């Protein structure tokens, strides 16, 4: 993931710099600009820092991540219960309902 993110960020920044005569390209470059208080070798950041990838090895961690994903729409107040979110795998895991979303079950 890190290599993919790095390559995509370089591609995006290269193209925005190349076409900065277009106002939206300059606006995007400005949005990616790091503030002077950030001591970093780069001057722009495309990806948010708070998100990171990691491997999930244990059943306990799988359940934790599934519960987190299933509860996201509830936390954002988009629905009252996890099963109300139509694109959630919650119905598949907890009701064995694959009518909307069929998938391979995680162990």
C-alpha positions as CSV (number, residue, x, y, z in Angstrom):
1,X,0.0,0.0,0.0
2,X,2.8,2.4,0.8
3,X,4.3,2.0,-2.6
4,X,1.0,2.5,-4.3
5,X,0.2,5.6,-2.2
6,X,3.7,7.0,-3.0
7,X,3.4,6.4,-6.7
8,X,-0.1,7.9,-6.8
9,X,0.9,11.0,-4.8
10,X,3.9,11.6,-7.1
11,X,1.7,11.2,-10.2
12,X,-1.0,13.5,-8.8
13,X,1.5,16.2,-7.7
14,X,3.5,16.0,-11.0
15,X,0.3,16.6,-13.0
16,X,-1.0,19.3,-10.8
17,X,2.3,21.2,-11.1
18,X,2.4,20.6,-14.8
19,X,-1.1,22.1,-15.3
20,X,-1.1,24.7,-12.6
21,X,-2.3,27.3,-15.1
22,X,-5.7,25.8,-14.6
23,X,-7.2,27.3,-11.5
24,X,-8.5,24.1,-10.0
25,X,-5.0,22.5,-10.3
26,X,-3.5,25.4,-8.3
27,X,-6.3,25.2,-5.7
28,X,-5.6,21.5,-5.3
29,X,-1.8,22.1,-4.9
30,X,-2.7,24.8,-2.3
31,X,-4.9,22.3,-0.4
32,X,-2.1,19.7,-0.4
33,X,0.5,22.3,0.9
34,X,1.9,21.5,4.3
35,X,2.0,24.3,6.8
36,X,5.5,25.7,7.7
37,X,5.2,24.3,11.2
38,X,5.3,20.7,9.8
39,X,8.9,19.6,9.7
40,X,8.9,17.1,6.8
41,X,11.0,16.6,3.8
42,X,8.0,17.0,1.5
43,X,6.2,20.2,0.8
44,X,2.8,18.6,0.0
45,X,0.8,15.7,1.5
46,X,-1.8,14.0,-0.7
47,X,-2.8,11.2,1.8
48,X,-4.2,11.8,5.3
49,X,-1.8,10.6,8.0
50,X,-4.3,9.1,10.3
51,X,-5.1,6.2,8.0
52,X,-2.7,3.3,7.8
53,X,-2.8,-0.2,6.6
54,X,-1.8,-3.3,8.6
55,X,-2.2,-7.0,8.4
56,X,-4.9,-8.7,10.5
57,X,-3.7,-12.1,11.8
58,X,-5.9,-13.1,14.7
59,X,-9.6,-14.0,14.9
60,X,-10.0,-11.5,17.7
61,X,-8.6,-8.7,15.5
62,X,-10.9,-9.7,12.6
63,X,-13.9,-9.5,14.8
64,X,-12.8,-6.1,16.1
65,X,-12.3,-4.7,12.6
66,X,-15.6,-6.1,11.4
67,X,-17.5,-4.6,14.4
68,X,-15.7,-1.3,13.7
69,X,-16.8,-1.3,10.0
70,X,-20.3,-2.4,10.8
71,X,-20.8,0.3,13.4
72,X,-19.3,3.2,11.3
73,X,-22.7,4.1,9.7
74,X,-24.3,4.1,13.2
75,X,-21.5,6.3,14.6
76,X,-21.9,8.7,11.7
77,X,-25.7,8.8,12.5
78,X,-26.6,7.6,9.0
79,X,-28.6,4.7,10.4
80,X,-29.8,3.6,13.8
81,X,-28.6,-0.1,13.6
82,X,-25.7,-1.6,11.7
83,X,-28.1,-3.9,9.8
84,X,-30.0,-0.8,8.4
85,X,-27.0,0.2,6.2
86,X,-27.8,-1.4,2.9
87,X,-24.1,-1.9,1.7
88,X,-22.9,-3.4,5.0
89,X,-21.7,-6.9,5.4
90,X,-23.5,-7.0,8.8
91,X,-26.6,-8.8,7.3
92,X,-24.3,-11.4,5.8
93,X,-22.4,-12.1,9.0
94,X,-25.2,-11.9,11.6
95,X,-28.3,-12.9,9.6
96,X,-26.7,-15.2,7.0
97,X,-28.5,-13.0,4.5
98,X,-26.6,-12.8,1.1
99,X,-29.5,-11.4,-0.9
100,X,-28.0,-8.0,-1.1
101,X,-24.3,-8.7,-0.6
102,X,-22.8,-12.1,-1.2
103,X,-19.2,-12.6,-0.1
104,X,-16.7,-15.0,1.3
105,X,-16.9,-15.3,5.1
106,X,-13.9,-14.3,7.1
107,X,-12.9,-17.0,9.6
